[in-house]
Amino acid sequence: MVAQEFTVDLNKPLVFQVGHLGESYQEWVHQPIVSKTGPRFFESDFWEFLTRTRWYAVPSIWLPVVCYCISMSVRMGHTALEIGLLVIMGIFVWTFLEYSLHRFVFHINTNSYWWNTIHYLIHGCHHKHPMDGLRLVFPPAGTAVLCVPFWNLVKLISTPTTTPALFAGGLLGYVIYDCTHYYLHHGQPATDVPRNLKKYHLNHHFRVQDKGFGITSTLWDRVFGTLPPPYVAEKKR
């Protein structure tokens, strides 16, 4: 007897359904549903609340932390030029993390129940419902947890007095990334640079989902050869 293929019921909470898709999960999750109203994730109102975030929560919560870290650097005796360079370096480090996480973590292939479930929670939901405005930025609770290993990573590659400014730059890079990401989905760019970036990102969602992992820029896609085909063709001209 052939086992019946599992079908996701979009009218019920999705998180604990998608794992049952098994090997067909990857095909299902990369068939986007274009709707500004996202699905329900959990039966529990508490857990459901934690999955929904207004975009302005990101700068409101994290920019004060950025400013506090910069003030720490000032108290440690660094000049404005030194702090500025460290912040820029931190932003640069973030762009590499942004690309690496998107390519190697968010787009990992899964086919078991729990790995499908985890993938859906961290990124699959965004590809399935790319216009869900309440799930376009990372929930603050999750960011707070991830700040701990990021702080330790910065400590590992810097000195005690340069850590706060470097961390501030990385966190500022994250804020820019999340706000840019929201804008690329819901904004209407009037100039060429953001318009091209929006086209580039939506190309990743709706045409070539295994290329174009950069959000705030195409830098690392160019470095590591993951530009989508039209951009590769343009580059060769």
C-alpha positions in Angstrom: 0.0 0.0 0.0 1.3 3.4 -0.9 1.4 5.9 2.0 -0.8 8.9 1.5 1.1 12.1 1.0 0.7 14.6 3.8 -1.2 17.8 3.1 -0.7 20.9 5.1 -4.0 22.6 6.3 -3.4 26.3 6.0 -6.4 27.0 8.2 -4.7 25.4 11.2 -1.5 26.3 13.0 1.4 25.4 10.8 4.5 24.8 12.8 3.8 21.3 14.0 2.3 20.3 10.6 5.2 21.1 8.3 7.5 18.4 9.7 5.2 15.7 8.4 6.0 16.8 4.8 9.3 14.9 5.1 11.3 15.0 1.8 8.6 17.0 0.1 9.0 19.9 2.6 11.6 21.7 0.5 9.4 21.8 -2.6 6.4 22.9 -0.5 8.2 25.7 1.4 9.6 27.2 -1.8 6.2 27.7 -3.4 5.4 31.1 -2.0 1.9 32.3 -1.1 1.7 36.1 -1.7 -0.5 37.5 1.0 0.1 40.3 3.5 -1.8 38.2 6.1 0.4 35.5 7.5 -0.7 32.1 8.8 -1.1 31.1 12.5 1.9 29.3 13.8 0.8 28.0 17.2 -2.4 27.2 19.1 -1.0 29.0 22.1 -1.6 32.8 22.0 1.6 33.4 24.0 3.9 31.6 21.6 2.0 33.1 18.7 2.6 36.5 20.0 6.3 35.9 20.2 6.5 35.1 16.5 5.0 38.5 15.4 7.1 41.7 15.4 6.5 45.2 14.1 9.5 46.4 12.1 10.0 49.5 14.2 10.6 47.4 17.3 14.0 46.5 15.9 15.5 50.1 15.8 13.5 51.1 18.9 15.0 48.3 21.0 18.5 47.9 19.6 19.6 51.4 18.7 19.8 52.4 22.4 22.0 49.3 23.0 24.2 50.5 20.1 24.5 53.9 21.7 25.3 52.5 25.1 28.1 50.3 23.7 29.5 53.4 21.9 29.4 55.3 25.2 31.4 52.5 26.8 34.1 53.0 24.2 34.1 56.7 24.9 34.6 56.1 28.6 37.5 53.7 27.8 39.3 56.6 26.1 38.8 56.0 22.4 38.6 58.9 20.1 35.7 59.6 17.8 37.8 58.5 14.8 38.8 55.2 16.4 35.2 54.5 17.4 33.9 55.3 14.0 36.4 52.9 12.3 35.6 50.2 14.8 31.8 50.6 14.2 32.4 50.5 10.4 34.5 47.3 10.9 31.7 45.8 13.0 29.1 46.6 10.2 31.5 44.9 7.7 31.7 41.8 9.9 27.9 41.7 10.1 27.5 41.7 6.3 29.6 38.6 6.2 27.5 37.0 8.9 24.4 38.1 7.2 25.4 36.3 4.0 26.8 33.2 5.7 23.7 32.7 7.9 21.4 33.2 5.0 23.3 30.8 2.7 24.4 28.0 5.1 21.9 28.0 7.9 18.6 29.5 6.5 18.9 27.5 3.3 20.0 24.2 4.7 18.2 21.2 3.1 16.0 19.3 5.6 13.7 16.3 5.4 13.1 15.0 8.9 10.2 16.1 11.1 12.1 18.2 13.6 14.6 19.7 11.2 11.8 20.7 8.9 10.0 22.3 11.9 13.1 24.2 12.9 13.8 25.3 9.4 10.3 26.6 9.0 10.5 28.6 12.2 13.8 30.3 11.4 13.4 31.0 7.7 11.1 28.6 5.8 8.0 30.6 6.9 9.5 33.7 5.2 9.8 31.9 1.9 6.4 30.4 2.1 4.7 33.7 3.1 7.2 36.4 1.9 4.9 39.3 2.3 3.9 38.6 5.9 4.7 42.0 7.4 4.8 40.8 11.0 7.4 38.1 10.4 9.9 40.0 8.2 12.2 41.0 11.1 13.7 38.9 13.8 11.8 38.7 17.1 13.6 40.7 19.8 13.6 37.8 22.2 15.5 35.7 19.7 17.9 38.6 18.9 18.7 39.0 22.7 19.6 35.3 22.9 21.9 35.5 19.8 23.6 38.7 21.1 25.4 36.5 23.7 27.4 34.4 21.3 27.9 37.4 19.0 29.4 39.4 21.9 31.7 36.4 22.7 32.7 36.2 19.1 33.7 39.8 19.0 35.6 39.4 22.3 37.5 36.5 20.7 38.7 38.6 17.7 39.3 41.9 19.5 40.6 43.5 22.7 38.6 44.4 25.8 38.6 48.1 25.0 37.6 47.6 21.3 34.9 45.0 21.9 32.1 47.4 22.7 32.5 49.5 19.6 32.9 46.5 17.3 29.8 44.9 18.9 27.9 48.2 18.4 28.9 48.1 14.7 27.7 44.5 14.3 24.5 45.3 16.1 24.0 48.4 14.0 24.6 46.3 10.9 21.9 43.9 12.1 19.4 46.8 12.6 20.2 48.1 9.1 19.8 44.6 7.7 16.4 44.0 9.3 15.0 47.4 8.4 16.3 47.1 4.8 14.8 43.7 4.5 11.4 45.0 5.6 11.7 47.9 3.1 12.6 45.6 0.2 9.4 43.7 0.7 7.0 46.5 1.5 8.6 49.8 0.4 8.3 51.5 -3.0 11.9 52.7 -3.8 12.1 55.9 -5.9 15.8 55.7 -6.8 17.9 53.2 -8.6 20.0 51.7 -5.8 17.2 50.6 -3.5 15.0 49.7 -6.5 17.7 47.4 -7.9 18.2 45.9 -4.4 14.5 45.2 -4.1 14.5 43.6 -7.5 17.6 41.5 -6.5 16.0 40.3 -3.3 12.6 39.5 -4.8 14.4 37.6 -7.5 15.8 35.4 -4.7 12.2 34.7 -3.5 10.4 34.2 -6.7 12.9 33.0 -9.3 16.3 31.7 -8.2 16.0 30.8 -4.5 19.4 29.1 -4.3 21.3 32.3 -5.3 21.3 36.0 -4.2 21.8 35.6 -0.5 22.8 39.2 0.2 20.2 41.5 1.6 21.9 44.8 2.2 24.3 44.4 -0.7 25.4 42.0 -3.4 29.1 42.1 -2.2 29.4 38.6 -0.8 27.4 37.0 -3.6 29.9 38.5 -6.0 32.9 37.3 -3.9 31.6 33.7 -3.5 29.9 33.3 -7.0 26.3 33.1 -5.9 25.0 35.9 -8.1 21.7 34.8 -9.8 22.0 34.1 -13.6 20.9 37.5 -15.0 23.5 39.3 -12.9 26.2 36.9 -13.9 25.3 37.6 -17.5 25.4 41.3 -17.0 28.8 41.1 -15.2 30.3 39.3 -18.2 29.3 42.0 -20.7 
